Amino acid sequence: MASRYCPARRAWMVSILPASERFPDKKMLHTLKIRRHCLLAGLSLALVAVFFASSGLAQEGPDRAGYFAVRSAETHLANGVHVLDARLQLVLSSEALEALASGITLTIELQIEVIRVRRWYVDDMTAELAIRYELEYRPLSQRYIVRNLNSGDQDSFATLYSALNNLGRVQGLPVIDDSLLEADKKFRIRLRAMLQTQQYSAPLRLLFFWRDEWQLKSEWSEWILDR
């Protein structure tokens, strides 16, 4: 049987595009990349929101805001080193508590600054110190783990109250060697505690930034360094 030729069908199968559509220029490719990144970021935030809802972090009714406070703080000189004693009150928000129960490790940071007092100029930052602690809940053993990320020391507690009480008792923490400070100069020192979120992924950090329940930070407590 002889084959039939159909010009209409062949014309339908062949299309001629302008060169600009067959080969997108760099500007168009850049625009497509930006749209793709925006779409991926949106999907990431949507997944994070689903995670919070499914894990019980999005609670109905009034939530506990939580707060951090420095109740007392002082330094004294011991063997040529200024050491810190402090009492902190650490109250976690409802969302932070739910996150902890769901397996998310919390990081609590103590920030210490040693500042030289100058009479005629702006005070000068002499030293900064950050002490970070991880708080983790292990459901199998039903224990709360407190880990000092600076020293590697780790303790285990049966209750959250005991764990937070331990974190809130700072005893004999070395701050700075007195020999590193200029003689006959006046220094002040200040301390605060905060819930650190920088260790989480970018979508989580963005979500936490807009939620007050994760903005836990005490006021600065400040005093003159006794030399």
C-alpha positions, 0 to 999 in steps of 0.5 A: 500500500502506498504511503500518503503524504500530508503537508498539513500534518507535517506543518503542524509538527514543525514550529519555527521560534524566534532565536530569543525564545529558543535560546533564552538570554542571561537576563531571562535565566537569572530571572528564572533562577530567582523565581526558583529560589523564591519558590523553594524558600516558600516551600521550606517555610510551608514545611516548617509551618506544617511541622509546627502544627503537627508537633503541637507547637501551634497551640490553641488558647493563650500561650505562656510568653516566657522570660529570662532575668538576671536576679543577682550577679557579682564578681570577685578576684580569686588567684588573679582571675575575676570569677562570676557568681550569678543567679538567673531565672529562666522561664521557657515559653509554651512554644519552646517547651513544646519544641523541647518535648518534640526533640528540638535541642534548645541553646541558652547563652550567657553573654559577658562583656568587660568594658573599660570606663573612659572619662572623656571618650566612649567606653572601650570594649575590652573583652567579650565572653559567650558561654553556651549550654544545650538543653535536650530532652530524651524521651526514652530515659525521660531525662533532661540533659544540660551540656556546656558547649564550651567545656564539654561538661554534661549533666542529667536531670529528672525534671525540667525544673531541676535542669533550668535551676542548674542552668540558673546557678552560675558559680565560680565562672572564670571571666578574665585574668586581672593581668590582662586589664590595664593597671589603675583603670576602671572597668565595668562588667555586664551580663545577660542570658538569651535563648540562642536560635542562630544554630537552626536552619534559615527557614526556622530562624526566619520563623522564630524571628517573627515569634515573640515566644522565641525572643527570650532575652534578659536585660543587661545586669551591670556593675563595676569590676572590683579590683 
